[in-house]
Amino acid sequence: MKRKNSEALRDVLLRYLREQGLETPIYEHRAVSMWTEVAGPTITRYTGDVKFQHGKLFIKITNPALRQDLNMGRFQLVHRINERVGANIVDQIVFY
């Protein structure tokens, strides 16, 4: 027998996290952790600190030539990270 008022557990948990103000910090953490997956092993080798602050993902790149190449494709990287996170949490990526 199926209940008419049933909700998916995922929806209930997301609503609870949103009400408690925990949804955004979880998405921010996911954005930081997704960098290694989106960048791949070669770029990750040259990556230092990855921080998230006020809609910006700050990523330290130790190779200047790679930093310049990544700067040119940063809008695509923003899209890929947001897509994997499942929310538009990253507005901009800053390579330093």
N, C-alpha and C positions, 0 to 999 in steps of 0.2 A: 504494500500500500504506500502510495506516495503522498507526502504532505504538501499542502498548498503554500505554506509559509516557509518552506525550506530555502536555505541560502547555501551557497558553496562556502566551504571553510575558508578558502582564500579571500573571498569578499568580506567575510566577517573579520578576519585578521587584519586586512588592509584598512577597514573602517575603524577598528580599534586603534591601530597604529596612528592613523590620521587624527583621531580624537585626542590621543595622548601626546601629540606633537612629535612622534618618533619616526614618521614616514620619511621626512626629508633627511635626517641624519643617516638613515639606512641607505637611502639612494646615494648620498654623498660617499659613503664608505664603498658602496658597490662601484661607483665611478672610478675611485682610486684603484681598487683592485682589478678593474677591467682593463686598465692601461696595459698590463703585461700581456693579456690575451689579444688585445687589438693590435699592439705594436709588434708582437712576435719576438722570437728569441734573439734575433740579431740586434734589433733596436734596443731591446731590454738590457742587453749587455752594456750599452752606453748610457743607460738611465740611472740617475741618482735618486734624489728625493722626489716623491710625488705627493702633492698636497692639494686639498680642495678648500677654497675660501670664497664666499660670496659669488657663487656661480662660475668661478674660474678654476680651472685645473692647472696648477703650476707644476711643471715637469722639468727637472734638471737634466740636461743632456751634456755629457762630457766631451763629445766630439763636435767642434764648431761647424764642420761641413754638413754633418748629419742634422744638426740643429737648424741650419738654413733650409735644408730640404724639407724637414718636417714643418717648418713655418709656412712653406708654400702650400702644403696640403692639410693644414690644421682644420679647415672647415669640414673636410671629409672625415677627419678623425673625430671631430665633435659629433657629427651625425652617427658614426659607427658606435661610439661609446654610449650615446643616449639610446640608441636602438638596443644595445645589449643590456643596458640598465633597465630599460622599460619605462623611462620617464625623461622628459626634457629638463634635466638637472644641470647639465654643463652648457654654459653660454659661450665660453671662450676657453681656449687652451693657450697658456703662456709658457713658452720654452725659454729657459734661462741657463 
